[in-house]
């Protein structure tokens, strides 16, 4: 497993957690996983990844705790799927 796969997969998992916790109304826990997601997104921006992956990582890094909403949760769910597929199919 490469560093790029590890970063993309880890960010994907945390975005899934943020999305599911937000949809359940657990905002405190969602904020905790958003913080973890930012930990993965910063180094991911420095990797030689596809442009859309870097854009997702930058978007996550720029989020504030006030940005968490149901519409953002749906977006995080979609981004998590994109990151997961990228990590799984990267050769």
Secondary structure, DSSP 8 states (H G I E B T S, - for coil): --HHHHHHHHHHHHHHHHHHHHHHT-HHHHHHHHHHHHHHHHHHHTS---HHHHHHHHHHHT--GGG--HHHHHHHHHHHHHHHHHHHH--
